[in-house]
């Protein structure tokens, strides 16, 4: 990206979108704030750690935070540039956005359920401030996904009941690869170091590129399980293990999927949960947001509750406003839109609240950027 500077440490920040569409960045290094711009009234937001993909009446508006990390697996490079509004991808929502672990290569998938348009954006072009659609494929409208996988993508197809029932492989140019897999009630996707995960009623699909070919493996749930399937995944970016609630509020527990071992583990939930994320560190921590507003730290080996904060975002949950929960290597962040507070929590230190930041308006959606 022209004008980008390589720096010596990650440029971590919290970038928020308020109900009026104002985009604000909080620099976690110097604690200063800056205004990036304004998007339309936001309905949902997805991030890859650099870009904010904000669903509005116009489609999906893209904002570049100007902070990112280039992951070379064995080492990292950190960059900073001027933030900017990139543009809008037109479409009728609801919109589902699927990203990878790279903000400069591969693609970004968008699916517009209102029209059935399946779009793959060129992420390299995005890093240059350009919106380039590698393909836009018309499908029967359903609650679908476009999942980028290297130089390929998976696109869901509508099942008999109108939900996503299959995934089909495409090249980045939109040509079918011939790959097709059944995936009943396909829901939820995330990319790890191993590959791209797609949740299905009977387990998950793990997609990767092997010898320049798109391949898909099926990871079934353990035999005999009666727990509800995972429908949304979260983790510390790039790590192989991902977490998901099993049933509403984790009524059946917490699913952990180890994409490296191709295995599922079902943990008991220590309390009713609103969200969960795998930290996947040396201590196998899992963080969860209780429905009472507490940040809970769980043992990923047996589900034991290790630590908890006081209620931080109880008012937001009571009002039906979804807080943000995001974990990185050092800290976990919880944002409360009603409380107008952003909390930084040290998971390894008994869930100590390290810093709290007040916001001038409701942080309706929050992204950790620069990671």
NORKAPE-V400019 format. One record per backbone hydrogen bond with DSSP energy under -1.0 kcal/mol. CO is the residue of the C=O (numbers start at 1). NH is the residue of the N-H. Records with the same first field share a line. If there is no record, write none. Layout:
# NORKAPE-V400019
CO->NH + NH
This chain:
# NORKAPE-V400019
1->4
5->80
10->12
12->28
13->369
14->26
15->367
16->24
17->365
18->21
21->39
22->18
23->36 + 37
24->16
25->34
26->14
27->31
32->27
34->25
37->23
44->55
46->53
49->370
50->65
51->48
52->63
53->46
54->61
55->43
56->59
59->56
60->89
61->54
62->86 + 87
63->52
64->84
66->81
68->79
70->77
72->74
75->72
77->70
78->7
79->68
80->5
84->64
87->62
89->60
92->114
94->113
96->111
98->109
106->123
108->121
109->98
110->119
111->96
112->116
116->139
117->112
118->137
119->110
120->134 + 135
121->108
122->126
123->127
125->128 + 130
126->129
132->122
135->120
137->118
142->144
145->156
147->154
149->152
151->172
152->149
153->170
154->147
155->168
157->165 + 166
159->162
163->159
164->186
165->183
166->157
167->181
168->155
169->177
170->153
171->174
175->171
179->169
181->167
183->186
184->201
188->199
190->197
195->192
196->207
197->190
198->205
199->187
200->203
202->221
203->200
204->219
205->198
206->217
207->196
208->215
210->213
213->210
215->208
217->206
219->204
222->225
234->243 + 278
236->239
238->193
240->259
242->257
243->234
244->255
246->252
247->250
248->251
249->273
250->253
253->246
254->267
255->244
256->265
257->242
258->262 + 263
263->258
265->256
267->254
272->291
275->289
277->287
278->236
281->284
284->300
285->279 + 280
286->298
287->277
288->296
289->274 + 275
290->293
293->312 + 313
294->290
295->309
296->288
297->306 + 307
298->286
299->303
304->299
307->297
313->317
314->318
315->319
316->321
317->320
324->335
326->333
331->328
332->345
333->326
334->343
335->324
336->340 + 341
340->359
341->336
342->357
343->334
344->354 + 355
345->332 + 347
346->352
352->346
355->344
357->342
362->364
365->17
367->15
369->13
